[in-house]
Amino acid sequence: MHEPVILAVDGNSLVHRSFHAQAASGQRHWAVRGLLTQLLAAVERIRPAVVVVGFDDPGRSLRRERWPAYKAHRGEKLDSLVEQLAAAVAALRALGVAVCVPEGLEADDVLASTAAFARRSGLRAVVVTSDRDAFCLIDDKTSVLRIINGGVEASPLMTADRLHLLLGVHPWQYRDFAALRGDPSDNLPGVRGIGPRTAARLLAEFGTAAAAFADPERVRARLGTGIARRMAAPGAQYAWRLNCEVMALYENVALDVRLDGGPGVLPLLADAVGEVYRSHNLTWSAAHALRVLAEMAAGAAEPAPAASDDEWRAYRSWGSRSAPAPRPIRARPRPEQLSLFG
């Protein structure tokens, strides 16, 4: 039997993608609709037992407090985007998935903490995001569904072997790779003159960036004078170290996920699934959502079994540790992930 899978979704990433891709749609909360559609597609493709969605803290950033230049080049979010991010959190909580907005931290930290939780709990994890930073989480228990143009269905499922084929580095080397290369989207300049190909060559030869910085003569002998000069330039090692610190992910975010049942454990309540999808004008996909998220039989006239008043109250209060947990986790049948898009 397959190990149960926990699906960790970068809510900020998917809302942002939907916001900018569908901005001309003219419908209110179009980005929330996009998130709900992509969530449904991800659950259908991966067949997880638990779903966790992470969001950035909208009011505070520990990274910006410590490193003021972090994302300093970004302007203020549009009011409509801020509103839809908040609406997305509310919609997902009403749906019944586990939602985490960690104080001072980001969705990436929720993904890292979910992957760590999965390893401790004997689960597998699939991370859903468009952010490459999650590649450092890949191991024998964690893969990354990297969302690209075309949505979930057209996106590759990244494993350690596929990452090495794509970039020439192993997952445990990815943070060094990104720190050497830099990340302009986060206002993190890399080592001047070291692009992704050179970073991959350095890591293939030395294993770690620290080993490369410590042996300039070998860098010169193996990779040439030009690369050795760039690595020895003033500020090069500082830029790499700073990026490594800023890019480090927290793995200790409290998720409030219980394996004996609670938020995020599938199947979700049919009443909640139908209510959320219909209230966001996704009537055309509500029946599909009921089958995938609530495991309601196709063709059923009404959601069944309907939640009792007591179960509905428990469902709404699942943030409390004293709340009952009527739906324990279980493995769900799922297809083998044998191809890049499996």
NUVEX-768907 format. One record per atom (N, C-alpha, C): residue in three letters; y, z, x. Coordinates in steps of 0.1 Angstrom, whole numbers, padded with zeros to 4 digits, always signed. Each point is the difference from the previous one (the first is absolute). Example, Ala and Ser with C-alpha at 12.3 -4.5 7.8 and 13.67 -1.06 7.14 Angstrom:
REM residues 2
ALA-0057+0078+0132 ALA+0012+0000-0009 ALA+0012+0000+0009 SER+0011-0007-0004 SER+0011+0000+0009 SER+0011+0008-0008 
***
This chain:
REM residues 342
MET-0012+0000+0008 MET+0012+0000-0008 MET+0012+0000+0009 HIS+0011-0008-0004 HIS+0012+0000+0007 HIS+0007+0014-0001 GLU+0008+0003+0011 GLU+0008+0012-0001 GLU+0012-0003-0010 PRO+0004+0010-0007 PRO+0011-0003-0009 PRO+0013-0003+0008 VAL+0008-0008-0006 VAL+0012-0005+0007 VAL+0013+0006-0006 ILE+0009+0004+0008 ILE+0013+0005-0005 ILE+0010-0011+0004 LEU+0007-0004-0010 LEU+0010-0011+0002 LEU+0014+0007+0002 ALA+0006-0003+0011 ALA+0013+0006+0003 ALA+0011-0012-0001 VAL+0009+0001-0009 VAL+0010-0011-0002 VAL+0014+0004+0004 ASP+0006-0009+0007 ASP+0014+0002+0004 ASP+0009-0004-0011 GLY+0004+0009-0009 GLY+0008-0003-0012 GLY+0013-0006+0004 ASN+0007+0005+0010 ASN+0013-0005+0004 ASN-0001-0015+0004 SER-0010-0003+0008 SER-0002-0014+0004 SER-0002-0009-0011 LEU-0009+0003-0010 LEU-0003-0009-0011 LEU+0012-0001-0009 VAL+0007+0011-0003 VAL+0012-0001-0008 VAL+0011-0009+0006 HIS+0002+0002+0013 HIS+0010-0008+0007 HIS-0004-0015+0000 ARG-0013-0003+0002 ARG-0004-0014+0000 ARG+0002-0006-0014 SER-0004+0007-0011 SER+0002-0005-0013 SER+0015-0001-0004 PHE+0008+0010+0005 PHE+0014-0001-0004 PHE+0007-0012+0006 HIS-0003-0004+0012 HIS+0006-0011+0006 HIS-0006-0014-0004 ALA-0013+0001-0003 ALA-0007-0013-0004 ALA+0003-0004-0014 GLN+0003+0010-0009 GLN+0001-0003-0014 GLN+0014+0003-0005 ALA+0010+0001+0009 ALA+0013+0005-0004 ALA+0007-0009-0011 ALA-0004-0012-0001 ALA+0006-0009-0009 ALA-0008+0000-0014 SER-0009+0009-0001 SER-0008-0001-0013 SER+0008+0004-0012 GLY+0011+0008+0002 GLY+0008+0004-0011 GLY-0006+0011-0009 GLN-0011+0006+0004 GLN-0006+0010-0008 GLN+0002+0014+0007 ARG+0003+0010-0008 ARG+0002+0013+0005 ARG-0013+0006+0006 HIS+0002+0006+0011 HIS-0012+0006+0007 HIS-0010-0010+0005 TRP+0005-0012+0004 TRP-0010-0010+0004 TRP-0008+0004+0012 ALA+0006+0009+0009 ALA-0007+0004+0012 ALA-0011+0010-0004 VAL+0002+0008-0010 VAL-0011+0009-0005 VAL-0011-0008-0005 ARG+0003-0010-0008 ARG-0010-0009-0005 ARG-0008-0007+0011 GLY+0007-0004+0011 GLY-0007-0006+0011 GLY-0009+0010+0007 LEU+0004+0012+0001 LEU-0008+0011+0006 LEU-0013+0002-0008 LEU+0002+0002-0013 LEU-0011+0002-0009 LEU-0010-0012+0000 THR+0005-0012+0001 THR-0009-0011+0001 THR-0008-0001+0013 GLN+0007+0003+0011 GLN-0007+0000+0013 GLN-0010+0012+0002 LEU+0004+0011-0006 LEU-0009+0012+0000 LEU-0013-0004-0007 LEU+0001-0006-0012 LEU-0012-0004-0008 LEU-0008-0010+0008 ALA+0006-0009+0007 ALA-0007-0010+0008 ALA-0008+0007+0012 ALA+0007+0010+0006 ALA-0006+0007+0011 ALA-0012+0008-0004 VAL+0001+0007-0011 VAL-0011+0008-0005 VAL-0012-0009-0004 GLU+0003-0011-0006 GLU-0011-0010-0004 GLU-0007-0005+0013 ARG+0008-0003+0010 ARG-0006-0006+0012 ARG-0008+0011+0008 ILE+0006+0012+0002 ILE-0006+0010+0009 ILE-0010+0009-0007 ARG+0001+0002-0013 ARG-0008+0009-0008 ARG+0000+0014+0006 PRO+0011+0006+0001 PRO+0001+0014+0005 PRO-0004+0010-0010 ALA-0003+0012+0005 ALA-0003+0012-0008 ALA+0013+0008-0003 VAL+0009-0001+0009 VAL+0013+0008-0001 VAL+0011-0009+0005 VAL+0012+0001-0007 VAL+0012-0007+0003 VAL+0011+0009+0003 VAL+0007-0001+0012 VAL+0011+0008+0004 VAL+0011-0010+0003 VAL+0012+0003-0005 VAL+0012-0009+0003 VAL+0011+0009+0006 GLY+0005-0005+0012 GLY+0010+0007+0007 GLY+0014-0007-0002 PHE+0010+0008+0001 PHE+0014-0005-0001 PHE+0008+0008+0011 ASP+0011-0006+0005 ASP+0010+0006+0009 ASP+0007+0011-0008 ASP+0004+0011+0007 ASP+0009+0009-0006 ASP+0014-0007-0001 PRO+0005-0002-0012 PRO+0013-0007-0002 PRO+0012+0008+0005 GLY-0001+0013+0002 GLY+0012+0008+0003 GLY+0001+0004+0015 ARG-0011+0000+0007 ARG+0001+0006+0014 ARG-0010-0007+0009 SER+0003-0002+0012 SER-0009-0006+0010 SER+0000+0009+0013 LEU-0011+0006+0003 LEU-0001+0008+0012 LEU+0001-0009+0012 ARG-0004-0012+0000 ARG+0001-0009+0011 ARG+0015-0003+0003 ARG+0007-0003-0011 ARG+0015-0003+0002 ARG+0007+0012+0005 GLU-0004+0012-0005 GLU+0007+0012+0005 GLU-0002+0002+0015 ARG-0012-0003+0005 ARG-0003+0002+0014 ARG+0005-0012+0008 TRP-0002-0012-0005 TRP+0004-0012+0007 TRP+0010-0008-0009 PRO+0013+0003+0001 PRO+0010-0006-0009 PRO+0000-0015-0001 ALA-0005-0007+0011 ALA+0000-0014+0000 ALA-0011-0006-0008 TYR-0010+0008-0004 TYR-0011-0005-0007 TYR+0004-0006-0014 LYS-0002-0013-0002 LYS+0004-0007-0012 LYS+0015+0000-0003 ALA+0008+0003+0010 ALA+0014+0002-0002 ALA+0007-0013-0004 HIS-0006-0011+0004 HIS+0006-0013-0003 HIS-0002-0004-0015 ARG-0008+0007-0007 ARG-0003-0004-0014 ARG+0012+0005-0009 GLY+0004-0008-0009 GLY+0010+0004-0010 GLY-0006+0009-0011 GLU+0009+0005-0008 GLU-0005+0008-0012 GLU-0008-0009-0009 LYS-0010+0006-0006 LYS-0009-0007-0010 LYS+0009-0003-0012 LEU-0003-0011-0006 LEU+0006-0004-0013 LEU-0003+0011-0010 ASP+0009+0002-0009 ASP-0003+0010-0011 ASP-0012-0003-0008 SER-0002-0013-0003 SER-0011-0005-0008 SER-0013+0003+0007 LEU+0000-0001+0014 LEU-0012+0002+0007 LEU-0004+0015+0000 VAL+0011+0009+0002 VAL-0002+0014+0000 VAL-0006+0004-0014 GLU+0006-0005-0010 GLU-0005+0003-0014 GLU-0015-0004-0001 GLN-0003-0012+0005 GLN-0014-0004-0002 GLN-0010+0007+0008 LEU+0004+0005+0012 LEU-0009+0008+0008 LEU-0003+0013-0008 ALA+0010+0006-0006 ALA-0002+0012-0007 ALA-0008-0002-0013 ALA+0002-0012-0006 ALA-0008-0004-0012 ALA-0014-0002+0004 ALA-0003-0006+0012 ALA-0013-0002+0004 ALA-0008+0013+0002 VAL+0006+0010+0006 VAL-0006+0013+0002 VAL-0004+0006-0014 ALA+0010-0001-0010 ALA-0003+0005-0013 ALA-0011-0007-0007 ALA+0000-0013+0001 ALA-0011-0008-0006 ALA-0014+0003+0005 LEU-0001+0001+0014 LEU-0013+0003+0006 LEU-0005+0013-0004 ARG+0009+0010+0000 ARG-0004+0014-0004 ARG-0005+0000-0015 ALA+0007-0008-0008 ALA-0004-0001-0014 ALA-0014-0007-0001 LEU-0002-0010+0009 LEU-0013-0007+0000 LEU-0011+0009+0004 GLY+0002+0010+0009 GLY-0010+0009+0004 GLY-0005-0001+0014 VAL+0007-0009+0008 VAL-0004-0001+0014 VAL+0007+0012+0008 ALA-0005+0003+0012 ALA+0006+0010+0008 ALA+0012-0006+0007 VAL+0012+0006-0003 VAL+0012-0004+0006 VAL+0006+0010+0010 CYS+0004-0004+0012 CYS+0005+0009+0009 CYS+0013-0005+0006 VAL+0011+0009-0001 VAL+0013-0003+0005 VAL+0003+0012+0010 PRO-0004-0001+0012 PRO+0001+0011+0009 PRO+0014+0003+0005 GLU+0004+0013+0000 GLU+0013+0003+0003 GLU+0004-0004+0015 GLY+0010-0008+0001 GLY+0005-0004+0013 GLY-0008-0011+0007 LEU-0011-0004-0006 LEU-0009-0010+0006 LEU-0001-0013-0008 GLU-0009-0008+0004 GLU-0001-0014-0005 GLU-0014-0003-0006 ALA-0001-0011-0007 ALA-0012-0005-0005 ALA-0011-0001+0011 ASP+0005-0005+0012 ASP-0010-0002+0011 ASP-0007+0013+0003 ASP+0007+0012-0001 ASP-0006+0013+0003 ASP-0010+0003-0010 VAL+0002-0004-0013 VAL-0010+0002-0010 VAL-0012-0008+0003 LEU+0001-0012+0004 LEU-0011-0009+0004 LEU-0008+0006+0011 ALA+0007+0005+0010 ALA-0007+0006+0012 ALA-0007+0013-0004 SER+0006+0008-0009 SER-0006+0012-0005 SER-0012-0002-0009 THR+0001-0011-0008 THR-0012-0004-0008 THR-0011-0005+0008 ALA+0002-0007+0011 ALA-0010-0005+0009 ALA-0007+0012+0007 ALA+0008+0010+0004 ALA-0005+0012+0006 ALA-0009+0008-0010 PHE+0005+0001-0012 PHE-0007+0007-0011 PHE-0014-0007-0002 ALA+0000-0013+0000 ALA-0012-0007-0003 ALA-0010+0002+0011 ARG+0004+0000+0013 ARG-0009+0003+0011 ARG-0006+0014-0001 ARG+0008+0010-0004 ARG-0005+0014-0001 ARG-0009+0001-0012 SER+0001-0008-0010 SER-0007+0002-0013 SER-0012-0009-0001 GLY-0003-0008+0010 GLY-0011-0009-0001 GLY+0002-0012-0009 LEU+0013-0004-0001 LEU+0003-0012-0008 LEU+0004-0012+0010 ARG+0001-0011-0006 ARG+0007-0012+0007 ARG+0014-0001-0006 ALA+0009-0006+0008 ALA+0013-0002-0005 ALA+0004-0014+0002 VAL+0007-0005-0010 VAL+0007-0014+0001 VAL+0014+0003-0003 VAL+0009-0004+0009 VAL+0014+0001+0000 VAL+0006-0013-0005 VAL+0009+0001-0010 VAL+0006-0012-0005 VAL+0015+0000+0003 THR+0005-0009+0008 THR+0014+0000+0004 THR+0003-0014+0006 SER+0013-0003+0000 SER+0005-0012+0008 SER+0005+0004+0013 ASP+0000+0013+0004 ASP+0005+0005+0013 ASP-0011+0000+0010 ARG+0003-0007+0012 ARG-0009-0001+0011 ARG-0003+0014+0006 ASP+0009+0009-0001 ASP-0002+0013+0006 ASP-0013+0007-0004 ALA-0006-0004-0011 ALA-0012+0006-0005 ALA-0012-0004+0009 PHE+0002-0011+0008 PHE-0012-0005+0008 PHE-0005+0011+0009 CYS+0009+0010+0004 CYS-0005+0010+0009 CYS-0010+0010-0007 LEU-0001-0001-0013 LEU-0009+0009-0008 LEU-0014-0006+0000 ILE-0002-0012+0003 ILE-0013-0007-0001 ILE-0011+0007+0009 ASP-0011+0002-0005 ASP-0012+0005+0008 ASP-0012-0003-0008 ASP-0011+0006+0003 ASP-0013-0003-0007 ASP+0000+0004-0014 LYS+0009+0009-0004 LYS+0001+0005-0014 LYS+0012-0006-0008 THR+0009-0006+0007 THR+0013-0004-0006 THR+0003-0015+0003 SER+0003-0007-0010 SER+0005-0014+0001 SER+0013-0002-0007 VAL+0007-0010+0003 VAL+0013-0002-0006 VAL+0001-0014-0007 LEU+0003+0001-0013 LEU+0003-0012-0008 LEU+0014-0003+0002 ARG+0003-0010+0009 ARG+0014-0003+0003 ARG+0005-0010-0010 ILE+0010+0004-0008 ILE+0005-0008-0010 ILE+0010-0011+0006 ILE-0003-0012-0003 ILE+0008-0011+0005 ILE+0004-0009-0012 ASN+0007-0011+0002 ASN+0003-0008-0011 ASN-0012-0005-0008 GLY+0000+0001-0013 GLY-0011-0003-0008 GLY-0007+0013-0006 GLY+0005+0012+0004 GLY-0005+0012-0006 GLY-0013+0004+0005 VAL-0006+0009-0007 VAL-0013+0007+0004 VAL-0011-0011+0002 GLU-0001-0009-0009 GLU-0011-0010+0000 GLU+0000-0008+0013 ALA+0012-0003+0005 ALA+0001-0009+0011 ALA+0002+0008+0013 SER-0002+0013+0000 SER+0003+0008+0012 SER-0013+0004+0008 PRO+0001+0000+0013 PRO-0012+0003+0008 PRO-0003+0015+0001 LEU-0012+0003+0000 LEU-0005+0014+0002 LEU-0002+0002+0015 MET+0009+0007+0007 MET+0000+0001+0014 MET-0010+0012+0005 THR-0009-0004+0009 THR-0009+0010+0006 THR+0003-0001+0015 ALA-0007+0009+0008 ALA+0003+0001+0014 ALA-0003-0014+0007 ASP-0011-0006-0004 ASP-0003-0013+0006 ASP+0010-0011-0003 ARG+0005+0000-0013 ARG+0010-0010-0004 ARG+0013+0002+0006 LEU+0004+0013+0002 LEU+0013+0003+0007 LEU-0001-0005+0014 HIS-0011+0002+0007 HIS-0001-0004+0014 HIS+0001-0016+0000 LEU-0007-0006-0009 LEU+0001-0015-0001 LEU+0014-0005-0002 LEU+0007+0007-0008 LEU+0014-0004-0004 LEU+0010+0003+0011 LEU+0000+0012+0005 LEU+0010+0004+0010 LEU-0004+0003+0014 GLY-0014+0001+0002 GLY-0005+0002+0014 GLY+0001+0015+0004 VAL+0001+0009-0010 VAL+0000+0014+0003 VAL-0009+0007-0010 HIS-0005+0012+0004 HIS-0008+0009-0008 HIS+0009+0009-0009 PRO-0005+0005-0011 PRO+0009+0009-0008 PRO+0006+0011+0008 TRP-0008+0007+0009 TRP+0005+0011+0007 TRP+0011-0004+0010 GLN+0002-0013+0003 GLN+0010-0005+0008 GLN+0012-0005-0008 TYR-0001+0000-0013 TYR+0011-0007-0007 TYR+0014+0007+0001 ARG+0000+0013+0001 ARG+0013+0007+0001 ARG+0007-0004+0013 ASP-0008+0000+0011 ASP+0005-0005+0013 ASP+0005-0014-0001 PHE-0008-0008-0007 PHE+0004-0014-0002 PHE+0013-0002-0007 ALA+0002+0008-0011 ALA+0012-0001-0008 ALA+0012+0006+0007 ALA-0003+0011+0008 ALA+0011+0006+0007 ALA+0005-0009+0012 LEU-0009-0007+0006 LEU+0005-0009+0011 LEU+0007-0012-0006 ARG-0005-0005-0011 ARG+0006-0012-0007 ARG+0013+0004-0007 GLY+0001+0012-0005 GLY+0011+0004-0008 GLY-0001-0004-0015 ASP+0008+0006-0008 ASP+0000-0003-0015 ASP+0014-0001-0005 PRO+0006-0013+0000 PRO+0014-0002-0004 PRO+0002+0005-0015 SER-0010+0000-0008 SER+0002+0004-0014 SER+0003+0015-0001 ASP-0004+0007+0010 ASP+0003+0015+0000 ASP+0011+0003+0011 ASN+0006-0010+0005 ASN+0010+0002+0010 ASN-0005+0007+0013 LEU-0012-0005+0004 LEU-0007+0006+0012 LEU-0002-0011+0010 PRO+0010-0002+0009 PRO-0002-0010+0011 PRO-0012+0003+0008 GLY-0008-0010+0005 GLY-0011+0002+0009 GLY+0004-0001+0014 VAL-0010-0001+0009 VAL+0003-0002+0014 VAL+0006-0015+0002 ARG+0011-0001+0005 ARG+0007-0013+0001 ARG-0009-0010+0008 GLY-0002-0011-0007 GLY-0008-0011+0006 GLY-0015+0001-0002 ILE-0005+0011-0007 ILE-0014+0002-0003 ILE-0002-0003-0015 GLY-0006-0012-0003 GLY-0003-0004-0013 GLY-0014+0003-0003 PRO-0005-0004-0012 PRO-0014+0004-0004 PRO-0011-0006+0009 ARG+0002-0012+0005 ARG-0011-0005+0009 ARG+0000+0008+0013 THR+0011+0002+0006 THR+0000+0008+0012 THR-0005+0014-0002 ALA+0004+0006-0011 ALA-0004+0014-0003 ALA-0016+0000-0001 ALA-0005-0010-0007 ALA-0015-0001-0001 ALA-0007-0002+0013 ARG+0006-0008+0009 ARG-0005-0002+0014 ARG+0000+0013+0008 LEU+0011+0008-0001 LEU+0001+0013+0007 LEU-0011+0009-0005 LEU-0002+0001-0013 LEU-0009+0010-0006 LEU-0015-0005+0003 ALA-0002-0013+0000 ALA-0013-0005+0004 ALA-0004+0004+0014 GLU+0010+0000+0009 GLU-0002+0002+0014 GLU-0001+0015+0003 PHE+0009+0008-0006 PHE+0002+0014+0003 PHE-0005+0010-0010 GLY-0003-0005-0012 GLY-0004+0010-0011 GLY+0011+0006-0007 THR+0009+0006+0007 THR+0012+0007-0006 THR+0012-0004+0008 ALA+0012+0001-0007 ALA+0012-0003+0006 ALA+0004+0010+0011 ALA-0004+0013-0002 ALA+0002+0010+0010 ALA-0006-0004+0013 ALA-0013-0005+0000 ALA-0006-0004+0012 ALA+0007-0012+0007 ALA+0005-0009-0008 ALA+0008-0011+0005 ALA+0013+0005+0007 PHE+0007+0009-0006 PHE+0012+0005+0006 PHE-0003+0007+0013 ALA-0011+0007+0000 ALA-0004+0008+0012 ALA-0004-0008+0012 ASP-0003-0013-0002 ASP-0006-0008+0011 ASP+0008-0014+0001 PRO+0012+0001+0005 PRO+0008-0013+0000 PRO-0006-0010+0010 GLU-0006+0004+0011 GLU-0006-0009+0009 GLU-0011-0008-0006 ARG-0008+0007-0008 ARG-0011-0007-0007 ARG+0005-0010-0010 VAL+0011+0004-0007 VAL+0006-0009-0010 VAL+0005-0012+0007 ARG+0006+0001+0012 ARG+0005-0011+0007 ARG-0012-0009+0005 ALA-0010+0006+0004 ALA-0012-0008+0005 ALA-0007-0007-0011 ARG-0002+0007-0011 ARG-0008-0006-0011 ARG+0008-0009-0010 LEU+0013+0004-0002 LEU+0007-0007-0011 LEU+0013-0007+0006 GLY+0003+0002+0012 GLY+0011-0008+0006 GLY+0013+0009+0002 THR+0009-0006+0008 THR+0012+0007+0004 THR+0009+0002-0012 GLY+0001-0010-0008 GLY+0010+0001-0011 GLY-0003+0011-0010 ILE-0013+0002-0004 ILE-0004+0010-0009 ILE+0002+0014+0007 ALA-0004+0001+0013 ALA+0002+0012+0007 ALA+0015+0004+0001 ARG+0009-0009+0002 ARG+0014+0002+0000 ARG+0005+0006-0014 ARG-0005-0006-0010 ARG+0004+0004-0014 ARG-0005+0014-0003 MET-0012+0003+0004 MET-0005+0014-0002 MET+0007+0010+0009 ALA+0005-0004+0011 ALA+0007+0010+0009 ALA+0015+0001-0002 ALA+0005-0008-0010 ALA+0014+0000-0002 ALA+0005+0013-0006 PRO+0012+0004+0003 PRO+0006+0012-0005 PRO-0001+0001-0015 GLY-0005+0011-0005 GLY-0001+0001-0015 GLY-0012-0005-0006 ALA-0008-0007+0007 ALA-0012-0006-0006 ALA-0010+0010-0004 GLN-0003+0010+0009 GLN-0010+0010-0004 GLN+0006+0009-0011 TYR+0013+0003+0001 TYR+0006+0008-0010 TYR-0001-0006-0014 ALA+0002-0014-0001 ALA-0001-0007-0013 ALA-0014+0001-0005 TRP-0010-0002+0008 TRP-0014+0001-0004 TRP-0003+0014-0005 ARG+0004+0011+0007 ARG-0003+0013-0004 ARG+0007+0004-0013 LEU+0013-0004-0001 LEU+0007+0003-0012 LEU-0007-0007-0012 ASN-0003-0012+0001 ASN-0007-0007-0011 ASN-0013+0006-0004 CYS-0008+0004+0010 CYS-0012+0007-0003 CYS+0002+0013-0008 GLU+0010+0007+0003 GLU+0004+0013-0007 GLU+0004-0003-0014 VAL+0009-0010-0002 VAL+0005-0003-0013 VAL-0011-0006-0009 MET-0009-0008+0006 MET-0011-0007-0008 MET-0012+0009-0003 ALA-0001+0012+0006 ALA-0011+0009-0002 ALA+0000+0004-0015 LEU-0012-0001-0006 LEU-0001+0003-0014 LEU-0005+0014-0002 TYR+0005+0007-0011 TYR-0005+0013-0003 TYR-0013-0001-0008 GLU-0010+0008+0004 GLU-0013+0000-0007 GLU-0003+0012-0008 ASN+0011+0009-0002 ASN-0002+0012-0007 ASN+0007+0002-0013 VAL+0004-0012-0006 VAL+0006+0001-0013 VAL-0009+0005-0010 ALA+0004+0010-0008 ALA-0008+0005-0011 ALA-0001-0010-0011 LEU-0013-0005-0003 LEU-0002-0010-0010 LEU-0003+0005-0014 ASP-0005+0012-0001 ASP-0004+0005-0013 ASP-0011-0009-0007 VAL-0009-0004+0009 VAL-0011-0008-0005 VAL-0013+0009+0001 ARG-0007+0002-0012 ARG-0012+0008+0000 ARG-0012-0009-0003 LEU-0010+0001+0007 LEU-0012-0008-0002 LEU-0008+0004-0012 ASP+0003+0011-0006 ASP-0007+0004-0012 ASP+0008-0005-0012 GLY+0010-0007+0002 GLY+0008-0006-0011 GLY+0014+0003+0001 GLY+0008-0008-0007 GLY+0015+0002+0000 GLY+0007-0013+0000 PRO+0013+0000+0004 PRO+0008-0012+0001 PRO-0007-0011+0009 GLY+0000-0012-0004 GLY-0005-0011+0008 GLY-0015-0003-0001 VAL-0008+0010-0005 VAL-0014-0002-0001 VAL-0003-0010-0011 LEU-0007-0011+0003 LEU-0003-0010-0010 LEU-0014+0004-0007 PRO-0001-0004-0013 PRO+0009-0008-0008 PRO+0012+0009-0005 LEU+0011-0006-0003 LEU+0011+0006-0006 LEU-0001+0001-0015 LEU+0008+0008-0006 LEU-0001+0001-0015 LEU+0005-0013-0006 ALA-0008-0006-0009 ALA+0004-0012-0007 ALA+0013+0001-0007 ASP+0003+0011-0006 ASP+0012+0002-0008 ASP+0012-0003+0010 ALA+0000+0007+0012 ALA+0011-0001+0009 ALA+0001-0014+0006 VAL-0011-0007+0003 VAL+0000-0013+0005 VAL+0007-0010-0010 GLY-0005+0001-0012 GLY+0006-0009-0010 GLY+0015+0002-0003 GLU+0003+0013+0000 GLU+0014+0004-0002 GLU+0009-0006+0011 VAL-0003+0002+0012 VAL+0008-0003+0011 VAL+0002-0016+0001 TYR-0012-0007-0001 TYR+0001-0014+0002 TYR+0008-0007-0012 ARG-0003+0005-0012 ARG+0008-0006-0011 ARG+0014+0004+0000 SER+0004+0012+0004 SER+0014+0004+0000 SER+0008-0008+0011 HIS-0007-0006+0009 HIS+0007-0008+0010 HIS-0002-0015-0003 ASN-0003-0003-0012 ASN-0001-0014-0005 ASN-0011-0008+0008 LEU-0010+0007+0003 LEU-0012-0006+0006 LEU-0011-0001-0010 THR+0003-0003-0012 THR-0010+0000-0010 THR-0011-0010+0003 TRP+0004-0011+0006 TRP-0010-0011+0004 TRP-0011+0006+0009 SER+0004+0010+0008 SER-0010+0005+0010 SER-0005+0014-0004 ALA+0004+0005-0011 ALA-0004+0014-0004 ALA-0015+0001-0002 ALA-0006-0010-0007 ALA-0014+0000-0002 ALA-0008-0001+0014 HIS+0005-0008+0009 HIS-0006+0000+0013 HIS+0002+0013+0007 ALA+0011+0006-0001 ALA+0002+0013+0006 ALA-0009+0011-0005 LEU-0002-0001-0013 LEU-0010+0010-0007 LEU-0014-0002+0006 ARG-0004-0012+0002 ARG-0013-0002+0006 ARG-0001+0004+0014 VAL+0010-0002+0008 VAL+0000+0003+0014 VAL+0003+0014+0003 LEU+0010+0006-0006 LEU+0005+0013+0004 LEU-0007+0011-0009 ALA-0003-0003-0012 ALA-0006+0009-0009 ALA-0015-0002-0003 GLU-0005-0012+0005 GLU-0013-0004-0002 GLU-0004+0000-0015 MET+0009-0005-0008 MET-0002-0002-0014 MET-0007-0013-0002 ALA-0011+0000-0008 ALA-0008-0012-0002 ALA+0009-0011-0006 ALA-0003-0012+0005 ALA+0007-0012-0005 ALA-0003-0002-0014 GLY+0010-0003-0008 GLY-0001-0003-0014 GLY+0001+0012-0009 ALA+0001+0012+0006 ALA+0002+0012-0008 ALA+0013+0000-0007 ALA+0000+0003-0013 ALA+0012-0001-0008 ALA+0010+0011+0003 GLU-0005+0012+0003 GLU+0009+0011+0003 GLU-0004+0006+0013 PRO+0009+0006+0008 PRO-0004+0007+0011 PRO-0010+0011-0003 ALA-0011+0001+0006 ALA-0010+0010-0003 ALA-0007+0004+0013 PRO-0003+0013+0001 PRO+0004+0010-0009 PRO+0014+0004+0001 ALA+0007+0003-0012 ALA+0014+0004+0000 ALA+0000+0014+0006 ALA+0012+0003+0006 ALA+0001+0013+0006 ALA+0003+0011-0011 SER-0007+0011+0001 SER+0003+0011-0009 SER+0014+0006+0004 ASP+0005+0008-0009 ASP+0013+0006+0003 ASP-0001+0009+0012 ASP-0011+0007+0002 ASP-0001+0009+0012 ASP-0001-0009+0012 GLU-0008-0011+0000 GLU-0002-0008+0012 GLU+0013-0007+0003 TRP+0008-0004-0010 TRP+0013-0007+0003 TRP+0009+0010+0006 ARG+0001+0012-0004 ARG+0009+0010+0006 ARG-0004+0003+0014 ALA-0013+0001+0003 ALA-0005+0002+0013 ALA+0003-0012+0009 TYR-0001-0012-0005 TYR+0003-0012+0007 TYR+0015+0000+0004 ARG+0008+0004-0009 ARG+0015+0000+0003 ARG+0003+0011+0010 SER-0008+0010+0001 SER+0004+0012+0009 SER-0008+0000+0012 TRP-0006-0011+0005 TRP-0009+0000+0011 TRP+0007+0003+0013 GLY+0014+0002+0000 GLY+0006+0004+0013 GLY-0002+0015+0003 SER-0005+0007-0010 SER-0002+0014+0001 SER-0014+0003+0005 ARG-0001+0009+0010 ARG-0014+0003+0005 ARG-0008+0007-0010 SER+0006+0006-0010 SER-0008+0007-0010 SER-0005-0009-0011 ALA+0004-0013+0000 ALA-0003-0009-0011 ALA-0015-0004+0001 PRO-0007-0002-0011 PRO-0014-0004+0001 PRO-0001-0014+0006 ALA-0012-0004+0005 ALA-0002-0012+0006 ALA-0013-0007-0006 PRO+0002-0007-0011 PRO-0012-0004-0008 PRO-0007-0013+0005 ARG+0006-0007+0010 ARG-0005-0013+0004 ARG-0004+0001+0015 PRO-0012+0004+0004 PRO-0003+0001+0014 PRO-0001-0014+0007 ILE+0002+0000+0013 ILE+0000-0012+0008 ILE-0015-0005+0000 ARG-0001-0013+0000 ARG-0014-0006+0002 ARG+0002-0014+0007 ALA-0010-0004+0006 ALA+0000-0014+0006 ALA+0000-0010-0011 ARG+0007-0011+0002 ARG+0001-0011-0010 ARG-0006-0012+0006 PRO-0008-0007-0007 PRO-0006-0013+0006 PRO+0011-0009+0004 ARG-0002-0006+0012 ARG+0010-0009+0005 ARG-0006-0011+0009 PRO+0006-0011+0001 PRO-0006-0011+0008 PRO+0001+0003+0015 GLU-0009-0005+0008 GLU+0001+0001+0014 GLU+0013-0007+0005 GLN+0007+0006+0009 GLN+0012-0007+0006 GLN-0005-0008+0012 LEU-0005-0012-0002 LEU-0006-0007+0011 LEU+0009-0011+0006 SER+0011-0004-0007 SER+0009-0010+0004 SER+0014+0006+0002 LEU+0009-0008+0006 LEU+0013+0004+0002 LEU+0007+0004-0013 PHE-0004-0006-0011 PHE+0006+0002-0013 PHE-0010+0007-0010 GLY-0011+0006+0006 GLY-0011+0005-0009 GLY+0004+0012-0008 
***
